Amino acid sequence: MSNKLVLVLNCGSSSLKFAVINANNGDEVISGLAECFNLPDARMKWKIAGEKGATHLPANSAHKEAISYIVEEIIKKEEGLAEQFVAVGHRVVHGGEQFTKSVVITPEVCKGINECASLAPLHNPAAIMGIRAARDAFPELPQVAVFDTAFHQSMPATSFLYALPYHLYKEKGIRRYGMHGTSHLFVSREAAKALDKPISETNVISAHLGNGGSVCAIKNGQCVDTSMGMTPLAGLVMGTRCGDIDPSIIEHLVTREGYSVSGVMDMLQKQSGLLGISGISSDFRDIQNACEEGNQQAILARDIFCYRLAKYIAGYAVPLGRIDALVFTGGIGENSDLVRNKVLELLTVFGYQVDAEKNKATILGKQGTITKENSPIAMVIPTNEEWVIAQDSAALVTA
């Protein structure tokens, strides 16, 4: 086994995804999820070489307790495993304009991540908690921050600037940053391989669809536009996030309907999107089950989700000029043949023709083209953000 193993941590506000990845080939030695932090039913599940494990964590456990369990009860019980680690890699959602690429973590880097916390309030503070807990568990290992926003730093000003007074950008950093950069980077490069083209000559639209979602226009291997904005709230309809809205709605709710600003923002972040429209769930699987039962609110939520997505995809023909492939990825993008079919039907102006058999077969981690031979190419590529984080981490610490 290669000694280029990286412990990858992806810390959310109430959960922690973790993996031990071979940076050379992407093999997962260990993968797992700890969830329900700060609740009585905090728990963890993991997989080692195909063998599954699970446990309940002590009530109200959070990042520190979860990482301690991962180290003491999982990693250290695999003989010789920890000795092969070269780094701990952390997914950090927002790097602002301070961080345009992955960096080895120092006290100054932690300060910078904290300074960007207002741009990703659900994510950056959690990343700092994970960094501190990992430092306590592995004080001798270098740690690396890999930023979701870094891939989007190649956007031109025509894409990233808002039509606001220019000094707000120059003095306050108010601009579009974009997220899911590691995912868009990974699938665009995999698409180039599938097309047998160099990435420097490949134009791709990548649709990362999960509880959060974004679309990215990638021209000659570089991001030129993306749907998320200064924060992860903008763009597509998501699980609980509204995506694009008229900003005057906020003022209307505050001044005329008696909402507080914090109450409105909480609603836009946590009570909107699929959950808000359907009144059922933020999980697309629940929405689809309700659609099959004829629930009209669920059908409306699904159709708005697909319509908004198709509009963004169509709009990204403008910066690309030529689309070599449309790529679906993320939990919904990889597993909902229905969403892919509906979106491609809305894009028939581009000539997309779905191959129904290929579309139905391309789920559960399978990669493949889902359109007919005489159609423009749409494909499914399972994302692997953890491998990108592992590669960047190993490259930085062994350079």
LUMNU-142582 format. One record per residue: z, x, y of N, C-alpha, C in turn; residue number from 1; residue in one letter. Coordinates in steps of 0.2 Angstrom, whole numbers, plus 5000, padded with zeros to 4 digits. Example, Ala and Ser with C-alpha at 12.3 -4.5 7.8 and 13.67 -1.06 7.14 Angstrom:
2
n_w,n_u,n_v,ca_w,ca_u,ca_v,c_w,c_u,c_v,num,residuo
5039,5066,4972,5039,5062,4978,5039,5066,4984,1,A
5035,5064,4989,5036,5068,4995,5039,5064,5000,2,S
# end
This chain:
399
n_w,n_u,n_v,ca_w,ca_u,ca_v,c_w,c_u,c_v,num,residuo
5000,5004,4994,5000,5000,5000,5000,5004,5006,1,M
4996,5002,5011,4996,5006,5018,5003,5006,5021,2,S
5004,5011,5024,5010,5011,5028,5010,5009,5035,3,N
5004,5006,5037,5003,5003,5043,5005,4995,5043,4,K
5011,4994,5042,5014,4987,5041,5017,4986,5048,5,L
5016,4980,5051,5019,4977,5057,5022,4971,5056,6,V
5028,4971,5058,5032,4964,5058,5030,4960,5065,7,L
5027,4955,5064,5024,4951,5069,5029,4945,5070,8,V
5031,4944,5076,5035,4938,5078,5032,4934,5084,9,L
5032,4928,5083,5029,4923,5087,5034,4918,5089,10,N
5038,4919,5094,5044,4915,5096,5042,4909,5100,11,C
5043,4903,5098,5043,4897,5102,5050,4895,5105,12,G
5051,4890,5109,5057,4888,5111,5062,4886,5106,13,S
5059,4883,5101,5064,4880,5095,5062,4883,5088,14,S
5057,4888,5088,5055,4890,5082,5053,4897,5082,15,S
5051,4900,5076,5049,4907,5076,5045,4908,5070,16,L
5038,4909,5071,5034,4911,5066,5034,4919,5065,17,K
5034,4921,5058,5035,4928,5057,5030,4930,5051,18,F
5028,4936,5051,5024,4939,5046,5025,4947,5046,19,A
5024,4949,5040,5023,4956,5039,5015,4957,5037,20,V
5012,4961,5042,5004,4961,5041,5002,4969,5040,21,I
4998,4970,5035,4994,4976,5035,4989,4977,5040,22,N
4990,4981,5045,4986,4981,5051,4979,4983,5049,23,A
4978,4987,5044,4971,4989,5042,4967,4984,5039,24,N
4969,4979,5035,4965,4974,5032,4967,4967,5033,25,N
4973,4966,5037,4975,4959,5038,4979,4956,5032,26,G
4980,4959,5027,4984,4956,5021,4991,4954,5024,27,D
4993,4948,5022,5000,4946,5023,5004,4948,5018,28,E
5009,4952,5019,5014,4954,5014,5020,4948,5014,29,V
5021,4946,5020,5026,4941,5020,5024,4936,5026,30,I
5025,4930,5025,5024,4925,5031,5029,4920,5031,31,S
5031,4917,5036,5036,4912,5036,5037,4908,5043,32,G
5041,4903,5043,5043,4899,5049,5050,4897,5049,33,L
5053,4899,5054,5060,4896,5056,5060,4891,5061,34,A
5063,4886,5060,5062,4880,5065,5069,4876,5066,35,E
5068,4871,5071,5074,4867,5072,5080,4871,5075,36,C
5078,4876,5079,5084,4880,5082,5088,4876,5087,37,F
5095,4878,5087,5100,4874,5091,5101,4867,5088,38,N
5099,4866,5082,5100,4859,5079,5104,4860,5073,39,L
5107,4854,5070,5111,4855,5064,5107,4857,5058,40,P
5101,4855,5058,5096,4856,5052,5092,4862,5053,41,D
5094,4867,5057,5090,4873,5057,5088,4876,5050,42,A
5082,4878,5049,5080,4880,5043,5074,4885,5043,43,R
5073,4888,5037,5067,4893,5037,5064,4892,5030,44,M
5057,4894,5030,5053,4894,5024,5049,4900,5025,45,K
5047,4903,5019,5043,4909,5019,5039,4910,5012,46,W
5035,4915,5012,5031,4916,5006,5030,4924,5006,47,K
5031,4926,5000,5030,4933,4998,5026,4934,4992,48,I
5020,4937,4992,5015,4938,4987,5014,4931,4983,49,A
5014,4926,4987,5012,4919,4984,5019,4915,4981,50,G
5024,4919,4981,5031,4915,4979,5034,4912,4986,51,E
5036,4906,4985,5039,4903,4991,5046,4903,4991,52,K
5049,4903,4997,5057,4903,4997,5058,4898,5003,53,G
5065,4896,5003,5067,4891,5009,5074,4892,5009,54,A
5077,4891,5015,5084,4890,5016,5086,4886,5022,55,T
5092,4884,5022,5095,4881,5028,5099,4886,5032,56,H
5098,4887,5038,5101,4892,5042,5108,4889,5045,57,L
5113,4893,5047,5119,4890,5049,5117,4885,5055,58,P
5121,4880,5056,5120,4875,5061,5119,4878,5068,59,A
5114,4876,5072,5113,4878,5079,5111,4885,5079,60,N
5108,4888,5074,5105,4895,5074,5099,4895,5079,61,S
5098,4901,5081,5092,4902,5085,5089,4909,5084,62,A
5085,4912,5088,5081,4917,5087,5085,4923,5084,63,H
5091,4925,5086,5095,4930,5084,5097,4930,5077,64,K
5099,4924,5075,5102,4922,5068,5096,4922,5063,65,E
5090,4919,5066,5084,4919,5062,5082,4926,5060,66,A
5081,4930,5065,5078,4937,5064,5083,4941,5060,67,I
5090,4940,5061,5095,4943,5056,5094,4941,5049,68,S
5092,4935,5048,5091,4933,5041,5085,4936,5038,69,Y
5080,4936,5042,5073,4938,5040,5074,4946,5038,70,I
5078,4949,5042,5079,4957,5040,5083,4958,5034,71,V
5089,4955,5034,5094,4956,5029,5092,4953,5022,72,E
5090,4947,5023,5089,4943,5016,5082,4942,5014,73,E
5077,4944,5018,5070,4944,5015,5067,4951,5015,74,I
5067,4955,5021,5064,4961,5021,5067,4966,5017,75,I
5074,4967,5018,5078,4972,5015,5078,4971,5008,76,K
5077,4966,5005,5077,4964,4998,5071,4966,4994,77,K
5066,4968,4999,5059,4970,4996,5060,4978,4996,78,E
5061,4981,4991,5062,4988,4991,5057,4992,4994,79,E
5059,4997,4999,5054,5001,5002,5050,4998,5007,80,G
5050,4992,5008,5046,4988,5013,5047,4990,5020,81,L
5053,4990,5022,5055,4991,5029,5053,4998,5031,82,A
5053,5003,5027,5051,5010,5028,5044,5011,5030,83,E
5040,5006,5028,5033,5006,5030,5031,5003,5036,84,Q
5036,5000,5040,5034,4997,5046,5033,5003,5052,85,F
5028,5001,5056,5026,5006,5061,5028,5003,5068,86,V
5029,4996,5068,5030,4993,5074,5032,4986,5073,87,A
5035,4983,5078,5036,4975,5079,5032,4973,5084,88,V
5027,4968,5082,5023,4965,5087,5025,4958,5089,89,G
5025,4957,5096,5027,4951,5098,5021,4947,5102,90,H
5020,4941,5100,5015,4937,5104,5019,4934,5110,91,R
5016,4936,5116,5019,4934,5123,5013,4929,5126,92,V
5015,4923,5128,5010,4919,5130,5007,4921,5137,93,V
5011,4923,5142,5009,4924,5148,5010,4931,5151,94,H
5005,4934,5153,5006,4941,5156,5004,4941,5163,95,G
5002,4935,5166,5000,4935,5173,4995,4940,5174,96,G
4994,4943,5180,4990,4948,5182,4993,4955,5181,97,E
4999,4955,5179,5003,4962,5178,5000,4965,5171,98,Q
4999,4961,5166,4997,4963,5159,4990,4961,5157,99,F
4986,4966,5158,4979,4964,5156,4977,4967,5149,100,T
4982,4970,5145,4981,4972,5139,4988,4973,5135,101,K
4988,4974,5129,4994,4974,5125,4997,4981,5127,102,S
5004,4981,5127,5008,4986,5130,5014,4987,5125,103,V
5016,4994,5125,5023,4995,5122,5028,4993,5126,104,V
5033,4989,5123,5038,4986,5127,5043,4991,5130,105,I
5045,4991,5136,5050,4995,5139,5054,4990,5143,106,T
5060,4992,5146,5063,4988,5151,5059,4985,5156,107,P
5055,4989,5159,5050,4987,5165,5046,4981,5162,108,E
5043,4982,5156,5039,4977,5153,5043,4970,5152,109,V
5049,4971,5150,5053,4965,5149,5054,4961,5156,110,C
5055,4965,5161,5056,4962,5167,5050,4959,5170,111,K
5044,4962,5168,5038,4958,5170,5037,4952,5166,112,G
5038,4952,5160,5038,4946,5156,5042,4940,5159,113,I
5048,4942,5161,5053,4937,5164,5050,4935,5170,114,N
5047,4939,5174,5044,4937,5180,5038,4932,5180,115,E
5035,4932,5174,5030,4927,5172,5032,4921,5169,116,C
5039,4920,5168,5042,4915,5164,5040,4908,5167,117,A
5040,4908,5174,5038,4902,5177,5031,4899,5176,118,S
5027,4903,5174,5020,4901,5172,5020,4899,5165,119,L
5024,4900,5160,5025,4898,5154,5032,4897,5152,120,A
5035,4892,5155,5043,4891,5154,5045,4889,5147,121,P
5041,4887,5143,5043,4885,5136,5042,4891,5131,122,L
5038,4896,5134,5036,4902,5129,5039,4909,5131,123,H
5038,4911,5137,5040,4918,5139,5048,4919,5138,124,N
5052,4914,5140,5059,4916,5139,5061,4916,5131,125,P
5057,4912,5127,5058,4913,5120,5056,4920,5117,126,A
5050,4922,5120,5048,4929,5118,5053,4934,5120,127,A
5056,4934,5126,5062,4939,5127,5067,4938,5122,128,I
5069,4932,5120,5074,4932,5115,5072,4935,5109,129,M
5066,4934,5107,5064,4938,5101,5064,4945,5101,130,G
5062,4948,5107,5062,4955,5108,5069,4958,5108,131,I
5073,4955,5111,5080,4957,5111,5083,4957,5103,132,R
5082,4951,5100,5084,4951,5093,5081,4956,5088,133,A
5074,4957,5089,5071,4962,5085,5073,4969,5087,134,A
5075,4971,5093,5077,4977,5095,5084,4979,5092,135,R
5088,4973,5092,5095,4974,5088,5094,4975,5081,136,D
5089,4972,5078,5088,4973,5070,5084,4979,5069,137,A
5080,4982,5073,5076,4988,5072,5076,4992,5078,138,F
5082,4995,5079,5082,4999,5086,5078,5005,5085,139,P
5076,5007,5080,5072,5014,5079,5064,5012,5080,140,E
5062,5006,5079,5055,5004,5079,5052,5003,5086,141,L
5046,5005,5088,5043,5003,5094,5041,4996,5094,142,P
5042,4992,5099,5039,4986,5100,5034,4985,5105,143,Q
5029,4980,5103,5023,4979,5107,5022,4972,5109,144,V
5020,4971,5115,5019,4964,5118,5011,4963,5118,145,A
5009,4958,5115,5002,4956,5114,5001,4949,5118,146,V
4998,4949,5123,4998,4943,5128,4992,4939,5127,147,F
4993,4932,5126,4988,4927,5126,4983,4927,5132,148,D
4985,4929,5137,4981,4929,5143,4977,4935,5144,149,T
4978,4941,5140,4974,4947,5141,4967,4946,5140,150,A
4965,4943,5135,4958,4942,5133,4954,4939,5139,151,F
4957,4935,5143,4954,4931,5148,4953,4935,5155,152,H
4956,4941,5155,4955,4945,5161,4948,4947,5163,153,Q
4943,4946,5159,4936,4947,5160,4933,4942,5164,154,S
4936,4936,5165,4933,4930,5169,4931,4933,5176,155,M
4926,4930,5178,4924,4932,5185,4928,4927,5190,156,P
4928,4929,5196,4932,4925,5201,4929,4918,5202,157,A
4923,4917,5200,4920,4910,5201,4923,4906,5195,158,T
4926,4909,5190,4929,4905,5185,4937,4904,5186,159,S
4940,4910,5188,4947,4910,5188,4950,4907,5195,160,F
4946,4907,5200,4949,4905,5206,4949,4897,5207,161,L
4955,4895,5210,4955,4888,5212,4953,4887,5219,162,Y
4950,4881,5221,4948,4880,5228,4954,4878,5232,163,A
4958,4883,5233,4964,4883,5237,4964,4888,5242,164,L
4968,4888,5247,4968,4894,5252,4968,4900,5248,165,P
4964,4905,5250,4963,4911,5246,4970,4915,5246,166,Y
4974,4915,5251,4980,4919,5252,4985,4917,5246,167,H
4984,4911,5243,4988,4909,5238,4987,4913,5231,168,L
4981,4915,5231,4979,4919,5225,4981,4926,5227,169,Y
4980,4929,5233,4981,4936,5234,4989,4937,5235,170,K
4992,4932,5237,4999,4934,5239,5004,4931,5233,171,E
5002,4925,5230,5006,4922,5225,5003,4922,5218,172,K
4997,4925,5217,4994,4925,5210,4992,4918,5207,173,G
4991,4913,5211,4989,4907,5209,4982,4907,5207,174,I
4980,4906,5201,4973,4907,5198,4973,4904,5191,175,R
4968,4904,5188,4967,4902,5181,4968,4908,5177,176,R
4973,4908,5172,4974,4913,5167,4971,4912,5160,177,Y
4972,4906,5157,4970,4905,5151,4975,4907,5145,178,G
4975,4904,5140,4979,4906,5134,4975,4906,5127,179,M
4979,4907,5122,4976,4907,5115,4971,4913,5115,180,H
4972,4918,5119,4967,4924,5119,4966,4927,5113,181,G
4972,4929,5109,4971,4932,5103,4967,4928,5098,182,T
4967,4922,5098,4963,4917,5093,4956,4917,5095,183,S
4955,4916,5102,4948,4916,5104,4944,4923,5103,184,H
4948,4929,5104,4945,4935,5102,4944,4936,5095,185,L
4948,4934,5090,4947,4935,5083,4941,4931,5081,186,F
4941,4924,5082,4936,4920,5080,4929,4922,5083,187,V
4929,4924,5089,4922,4926,5091,4919,4932,5088,188,S
4924,4937,5086,4921,4943,5082,4920,4941,5075,189,R
4923,4937,5072,4921,4934,5065,4915,4930,5066,190,E
4914,4927,5071,4907,4923,5072,4901,4928,5072,191,A
4902,4933,5076,4897,4938,5077,4895,4941,5070,192,A
4901,4943,5066,4899,4945,5059,4895,4940,5055,193,K
4897,4934,5055,4894,4929,5051,4887,4928,5054,194,A
4885,4929,5060,4879,4928,5063,4874,4935,5062,195,L
4878,4940,5060,4875,4947,5059,4872,4949,5065,196,D
4876,4948,5071,4874,4951,5077,4880,4955,5080,197,K
4878,4960,5084,4884,4964,5087,4888,4959,5092,198,P
4894,4960,5092,4898,4956,5097,4896,4957,5104,199,I
4893,4962,5106,4891,4963,5113,4884,4960,5114,200,S
4881,4956,5109,4875,4952,5110,4876,4945,5108,201,E
4883,4943,5107,4884,4936,5104,4888,4932,5110,202,T
4885,4926,5110,4888,4921,5115,4891,4915,5110,203,N
4897,4914,5111,4901,4909,5107,4905,4904,5112,204,V
4905,4898,5110,4910,4893,5112,4916,4892,5107,205,I
4922,4894,5108,4927,4894,5104,4932,4888,5106,206,S
4933,4884,5101,4938,4878,5102,4944,4879,5098,207,A
4949,4881,5101,4956,4882,5097,4959,4875,5098,208,H
4960,4872,5092,4963,4865,5093,4969,4864,5088,209,L
4975,4864,5091,4981,4863,5088,4986,4858,5092,210,G
4992,4859,5091,4996,4855,5096,4995,4857,5103,211,N
4993,4863,5104,4990,4865,5111,4983,4867,5109,212,G
4979,4866,5114,4972,4867,5113,4968,4870,5119,213,G
4963,4874,5118,4959,4877,5123,4952,4878,5121,214,S
4947,4878,5125,4940,4880,5124,4939,4886,5128,215,V
4935,4891,5125,4934,4897,5128,4926,4899,5128,216,C
4923,4900,5134,4916,4903,5134,4916,4910,5133,217,A
4913,4913,5128,4913,4920,5127,4906,4923,5127,218,I
4904,4927,5132,4897,4929,5133,4897,4937,5132,219,K
4893,4939,5127,4892,4946,5125,4899,4949,5123,220,N
4903,4944,5120,4910,4947,5117,4915,4946,5122,221,G
4914,4944,5129,4919,4944,5134,4920,4937,5136,222,Q
4926,4935,5138,4928,4928,5140,4925,4928,5147,223,C
4921,4922,5149,4919,4921,5155,4922,4914,5158,224,V
4925,4910,5154,4928,4904,5156,4932,4901,5151,225,D
4938,4898,5153,4942,4895,5148,4946,4889,5151,226,T
4948,4884,5147,4950,4877,5149,4957,4877,5152,227,S
4962,4881,5149,4968,4881,5151,4969,4885,5158,228,M
4974,4883,5162,4974,4886,5169,4979,4891,5170,229,G
4982,4890,5176,4988,4895,5178,4993,4894,5172,230,M
4994,4888,5169,4999,4887,5164,4995,4884,5158,231,T
4999,4883,5153,4996,4880,5147,4995,4872,5147,232,P
4996,4869,5153,4996,4862,5154,4989,4860,5155,233,L
4985,4864,5158,4978,4862,5160,4973,4861,5154,234,A
4967,4858,5156,4962,4858,5151,4962,4851,5147,235,G
4962,4853,5140,4961,4847,5135,4967,4843,5134,236,L
4965,4837,5132,4971,4833,5129,4974,4836,5123,237,V
4981,4837,5123,4984,4841,5118,4990,4836,5115,238,M
4994,4839,5111,4999,4835,5107,5003,4831,5111,239,G
5007,4835,5116,5011,4831,5121,5009,4833,5128,240,T
5004,4837,5129,5002,4839,5136,4996,4835,5138,241,R
4996,4834,5145,4991,4829,5147,4984,4832,5148,242,C
4984,4839,5149,4977,4842,5151,4976,4840,5158,243,G
4969,4840,5160,4967,4839,5167,4969,4832,5170,244,D
4972,4832,5175,4973,4826,5179,4972,4827,5186,245,I
4972,4821,5190,4972,4821,5197,4979,4823,5200,246,D
4979,4829,5203,4986,4831,5206,4989,4826,5210,247,P
4986,4822,5213,4989,4816,5217,4993,4812,5213,248,S
4992,4811,5207,4996,4807,5203,5004,4809,5203,249,I
5005,4816,5203,5011,4818,5204,5015,4816,5210,250,I
5011,4817,5216,5014,4814,5222,5015,4807,5222,251,E
5011,4803,5219,5011,4796,5219,5018,4794,5215,252,H
5019,4797,5209,5024,4795,5205,5031,4797,5208,253,L
5031,4803,5212,5037,4805,5216,5039,4801,5222,254,V
5034,4800,5226,5035,4796,5232,5035,4789,5232,255,T
5031,4786,5227,5031,4779,5227,5034,4775,5221,256,R
5035,4779,5215,5038,4776,5209,5045,4779,5208,257,E
5047,4783,5212,5054,4786,5211,5056,4791,5206,258,G
5050,4794,5204,5051,4800,5199,5054,4806,5203,259,Y
5057,4810,5199,5059,4817,5202,5053,4821,5200,260,S
5052,4827,5203,5047,4832,5201,5048,4834,5194,261,V
5054,4836,5193,5056,4839,5186,5054,4833,5181,262,S
5056,4827,5183,5055,4822,5178,5047,4821,5176,263,G
5043,4821,5182,5036,4821,5181,5033,4827,5177,264,V
5036,4833,5178,5033,4838,5174,5035,4838,5167,265,M
5041,4836,5166,5043,4835,5159,5039,4830,5155,266,D
5037,4824,5159,5033,4820,5156,5026,4823,5154,267,M
5023,4826,5159,5016,4829,5158,5016,4834,5152,268,L
5022,4838,5152,5022,4843,5146,5024,4840,5140,269,Q
5029,4835,5139,5032,4834,5133,5031,4826,5131,270,K
5028,4822,5135,5027,4815,5133,5020,4812,5134,271,Q
5016,4817,5135,5009,4814,5137,5004,4816,5131,272,S
4998,4817,5132,4993,4819,5127,4992,4814,5122,273,G
4991,4816,5116,4991,4811,5110,4997,4807,5109,274,L
5003,4810,5110,5009,4806,5110,5009,4800,5115,275,L
5008,4802,5121,5008,4797,5127,5003,4792,5126,276,G
4997,4793,5124,4992,4788,5123,4993,4784,5117,277,I
4995,4787,5112,4996,4783,5106,5002,4779,5105,278,S
5008,4782,5108,5014,4780,5107,5017,4781,5100,279,G
5014,4785,5096,5015,4786,5089,5018,4793,5088,280,I
5014,4798,5089,5016,4805,5087,5011,4810,5091,281,S
5013,4816,5091,5009,4821,5094,5005,4825,5088,282,S
5007,4823,5082,5004,4826,5076,4997,4822,5075,283,D
4992,4826,5075,4985,4823,5074,4985,4820,5067,284,F
4988,4822,5062,4988,4819,5055,4991,4812,5056,285,R
4996,4811,5060,4999,4804,5060,4995,4800,5064,286,D
4991,4803,5069,4986,4799,5073,4981,4796,5069,287,I
4978,4801,5064,4973,4799,5060,4975,4794,5055,288,Q
4981,4794,5052,4983,4789,5047,4984,4783,5051,289,N
4986,4782,5057,4987,4776,5061,4980,4773,5062,290,A
4975,4778,5064,4968,4775,5065,4965,4772,5059,291,C
4967,4775,5053,4964,4772,5047,4967,4765,5045,292,E
4973,4764,5048,4976,4757,5048,4974,4752,5053,293,E
4970,4755,5057,4967,4750,5063,4971,4750,5069,294,G
4976,4755,5070,4980,4755,5076,4975,4757,5082,295,N
4975,4752,5087,4970,4753,5092,4972,4758,5097,296,Q
4979,4759,5098,4981,4765,5103,4980,4771,5100,297,Q
4980,4772,5093,4979,4778,5090,4972,4780,5090,298,A
4967,4775,5089,4960,4776,5090,4958,4778,5097,299,I
4961,4775,5102,4960,4777,5108,4962,4784,5110,300,L
4968,4786,5107,4970,4793,5108,4965,4798,5105,301,A
4963,4796,5099,4958,4801,5095,4952,4801,5099,302,R
4949,4796,5101,4943,4796,5105,4943,4799,5111,303,D
4949,4798,5115,4949,4802,5121,4950,4810,5120,304,I
4953,4812,5115,4954,4819,5113,4947,4822,5112,305,F
4943,4818,5108,4936,4821,5106,4932,4821,5112,306,C
4932,4815,5116,4928,4815,5122,4929,4821,5127,307,Y
4935,4822,5128,4937,4827,5133,4935,4834,5130,308,R
4936,4835,5124,4934,4841,5121,4926,4842,5121,309,L
4922,4837,5120,4915,4838,5120,4913,4839,5127,310,A
4916,4836,5132,4914,4837,5139,4915,4845,5141,311,K
4921,4847,5139,4922,4855,5140,4917,4859,5137,312,Y
4915,4858,5130,4911,4862,5127,4904,4861,5130,313,I
4902,4855,5132,4895,4855,5135,4895,4858,5142,314,A
4900,4858,5146,4901,4862,5152,4900,4869,5151,315,G
4902,4872,5146,4902,4879,5145,4895,4882,5143,316,Y
4890,4877,5142,4883,4880,5142,4881,4883,5148,317,A
4884,4881,5154,4882,4884,5160,4883,4891,5161,318,V
4890,4894,5160,4890,4901,5160,4887,4905,5155,319,P
4886,4902,5149,4883,4906,5143,4875,4906,5143,320,L
4872,4900,5145,4865,4900,5145,4862,4899,5138,321,G
4865,4903,5134,4862,4903,5127,4869,4902,5122,322,R
4869,4898,5118,4875,4897,5113,4873,4899,5106,323,I
4875,4904,5104,4874,4906,5097,4878,4903,5092,324,D
4884,4901,5093,4888,4897,5089,4893,4893,5093,325,A
4895,4887,5090,4901,4884,5092,4906,4884,5087,326,L
4912,4887,5088,4917,4888,5083,4923,4884,5084,327,V
4925,4880,5078,4931,4876,5078,4936,4880,5074,328,F
4942,4881,5077,4948,4884,5074,4954,4881,5076,329,T
4960,4884,5073,4967,4880,5075,4968,4875,5069,330,G
4974,4872,5069,4976,4867,5064,4971,4861,5064,331,G
4970,4858,5070,4965,4853,5070,4958,4855,5069,332,I
4956,4860,5072,4949,4862,5072,4947,4865,5065,333,G
4952,4867,5061,4950,4870,5054,4951,4864,5049,334,E
4954,4859,5050,4956,4854,5045,4954,4847,5046,335,N
4951,4845,5052,4949,4838,5054,4942,4838,5054,336,S
4939,4837,5048,4931,4836,5048,4929,4830,5052,337,D
4934,4825,5053,4932,4819,5057,4932,4821,5065,338,L
4936,4825,5067,4936,4827,5074,4929,4831,5075,339,V
4928,4836,5071,4922,4840,5071,4916,4835,5072,340,R
4915,4831,5067,4910,4826,5067,4909,4822,5073,341,N
4914,4819,5076,4914,4815,5082,4912,4819,5088,342,K
4915,4825,5088,4913,4830,5094,4906,4832,5094,343,V
4903,4833,5088,4896,4835,5087,4891,4829,5088,344,L
4894,4823,5087,4890,4817,5088,4889,4816,5096,345,E
4895,4818,5099,4894,4817,5107,4890,4823,5110,346,L
4889,4828,5106,4885,4834,5109,4877,4834,5106,347,L
4875,4828,5104,4868,4827,5101,4863,4829,5106,348,T
4865,4829,5113,4860,4831,5118,4858,4839,5117,349,V
4862,4843,5113,4861,4850,5112,4857,4850,5105,350,F
4856,4845,5101,4853,4845,5095,4857,4846,5089,351,G
4864,4846,5089,4868,4847,5084,4867,4841,5078,352,Y
4866,4843,5072,4866,4839,5066,4871,4841,5061,353,Q
4876,4837,5060,4881,4839,5055,4879,4838,5048,354,V
4880,4843,5044,4879,4843,5037,4886,4840,5034,355,D
4886,4833,5032,4892,4830,5030,4896,4833,5024,356,A
4892,4836,5019,4895,4839,5014,4899,4845,5016,357,E
4895,4849,5019,4898,4856,5022,4904,4855,5026,358,K
4904,4849,5030,4909,4848,5035,4915,4846,5031,359,N
4914,4842,5026,4920,4839,5022,4923,4845,5018,360,K
4919,4850,5016,4921,4855,5012,4925,4861,5015,361,A
4924,4861,5022,4926,4867,5026,4933,4865,5029,362,T
4938,4865,5025,4945,4864,5027,4950,4868,5023,363,I
4956,4868,5025,4961,4872,5021,4960,4879,5020,364,L
4958,4882,5026,4957,4889,5027,4950,4892,5025,365,G
4945,4887,5024,4939,4889,5022,4934,4890,5028,366,K
4930,4896,5028,4926,4897,5033,4919,4895,5031,367,Q
4915,4892,5036,4908,4891,5035,4904,4887,5040,368,G
4898,4887,5040,4894,4883,5044,4894,4876,5042,369,T
4894,4871,5047,4895,4864,5046,4889,4860,5048,370,I
4884,4863,5051,4878,4860,5053,4872,4861,5048,371,T
4867,4857,5049,4861,4858,5045,4856,4864,5047,372,K
4852,4866,5043,4848,4872,5044,4844,4872,5050,373,E
4841,4866,5052,4837,4865,5058,4841,4863,5064,374,N
4848,4864,5064,4852,4862,5070,4855,4868,5073,375,S
4857,4868,5079,4861,4873,5082,4867,4874,5078,376,P
4870,4880,5078,4875,4882,5073,4882,4880,5076,377,I
4886,4876,5072,4893,4875,5073,4896,4877,5066,378,A
4902,4881,5067,4905,4883,5061,4913,4883,5062,379,M
4916,4883,5056,4923,4883,5056,4926,4890,5054,380,V
4930,4893,5058,4933,4900,5056,4940,4900,5057,381,I
4944,4900,5051,4951,4900,5052,4954,4906,5056,382,P
4958,4905,5061,4960,4910,5066,4966,4914,5062,383,T
4967,4920,5065,4972,4925,5062,4974,4929,5068,384,N
4978,4925,5072,4981,4929,5078,4986,4934,5076,385,E
4990,4933,5070,4994,4938,5068,4991,4945,5067,386,E
4985,4945,5064,4981,4951,5062,4980,4955,5069,387,W
4977,4951,5074,4976,4954,5080,4982,4957,5083,388,V
4988,4954,5083,4994,4957,5085,4996,4963,5081,389,I
4995,4963,5075,4996,4969,5071,4992,4975,5072,390,A
4985,4973,5073,4981,4978,5075,4982,4982,5081,391,Q
4983,4978,5086,4985,4980,5093,4991,4985,5093,392,D
4996,4982,5089,5003,4985,5089,5002,4992,5085,393,S
4999,4992,5080,4998,4998,5076,4994,5003,5080,394,A
4989,5001,5083,4984,5006,5087,4988,5009,5093,395,A
4992,5005,5096,4996,5008,5102,5001,5013,5100,396,L
5005,5011,5094,5011,5016,5093,5008,5022,5089,397,V
5002,5022,5086,5000,5027,5082,4995,5031,5086,398,T
4993,5029,5092,4988,5033,5096,4990,5040,5097,399,A
# end
